[in-house]
């Protein structure tokens, strides 16, 4: 199965912990006074394409640190369109510039 392996790891020291405790941070770094967040460990060798039938952000469920038992709760977030800003990008010397249009989403965040 590809996607999230169920483990999290520290990007600083590489300490890996099973069980997906993403809220406690890295215990090894914390022990020496360096608080570090952890990140999910992925297996990208198989199919990790989005599920078009899933709501919002959950179409990427295989890449999220969730168990199969976790039920998705969604307001439809995660589908904000990206609008090209060609003139502003050109004026700033950028080849590509996009604006994420959050006004079309349910949270307006």
C-alpha positions in Angstrom: 0.0 0.0 0.0 1.4 3.4 -0.9 0.8 6.7 0.9 1.3 7.4 4.5 3.1 4.5 6.2 1.7 5.2 9.7 4.9 6.5 11.0 6.2 10.0 11.6 9.8 11.2 11.5 11.9 14.2 12.6 13.3 16.2 9.7 16.3 17.2 11.9 17.6 13.9 13.3 15.6 11.3 11.5 14.1 9.7 14.6 11.0 7.7 13.4 8.1 6.8 15.6 5.2 4.5 14.7 1.7 5.3 15.7 1.5 8.7 14.1 2.0 10.8 17.2 2.2 14.1 15.3 1.4 16.4 18.2 4.2 15.5 20.7 7.1 16.3 18.3 10.4 14.6 18.2 11.3 13.1 21.7 15.0 12.9 20.8 15.3 16.5 19.9 13.1 17.6 22.8 15.4 15.7 25.2 18.3 18.0 24.2 16.2 21.2 24.3 15.5 21.5 20.6 11.7 21.3 20.0 11.0 19.9 16.5 7.8 19.0 14.7 7.6 15.6 13.0 6.3 14.9 9.5 4.6 11.9 8.0 6.7 9.2 6.4 5.5 8.3 2.9 5.8 5.3 0.6 5.4 6.9 -2.9 6.2 3.7 -4.8 2.6 3.0 -5.7 -0.6 4.9 -6.7 -0.9 8.1 -4.7 -3.2 9.9 -7.1 -6.2 11.9 -5.7 -9.5 10.2 -5.2 -12.0 12.5 -7.2 -15.0 11.1 -5.2 -13.6 12.2 -1.8 -14.6 15.6 -0.4 -12.1 18.5 -0.3 -8.7 17.8 1.2 -9.7 14.1 1.7 -9.1 13.3 -1.9 -5.5 13.2 -0.9 -6.3 10.9 2.1 -3.5 8.4 1.1 -1.0 11.2 1.8 -2.6 12.4 5.1 -1.6 11.0 8.5 -5.0 9.4 9.1 -6.0 5.8 9.8 -8.6 4.0 7.8 -11.0 4.3 10.8 -10.9 8.2 10.7 -14.0 9.6 9.2 -13.6 12.6 6.9 -15.3 15.8 8.1 -15.3 18.5 5.4 -16.9 21.8 4.6 -15.7 21.4 1.0 -12.4 23.1 1.8 -9.3 22.4 -0.3 -10.8 23.2 -3.7 -9.9 26.9 -4.0 -9.0 27.9 -7.5 -5.6 29.4 -8.4 -5.9 32.5 -10.6 -3.0 33.5 -12.9 -1.8 37.1 -12.3 0.0 37.6 -15.6 0.3 41.4 -15.6 1.4 41.7 -12.0 3.7 38.7 -12.3 5.3 40.3 -15.4 5.6 43.7 -13.6 7.4 41.9 -10.7 9.7 40.0 -13.1 8.0 36.6 -12.4 7.2 34.1 -15.2 4.4 32.7 -13.2 2.3 34.2 -10.3 -1.0 32.8 -9.0 -3.5 34.0 -6.4 -5.5 31.4 -4.4 -9.1 32.6 -4.4 -10.3 31.7 -0.9 -13.6 33.7 -1.4 -15.1 30.7 -3.2 -14.4 28.3 -0.3 -16.7 27.7 2.7 -14.4 29.1 5.3 -13.0 32.2 3.6 -9.8 31.7 5.5 
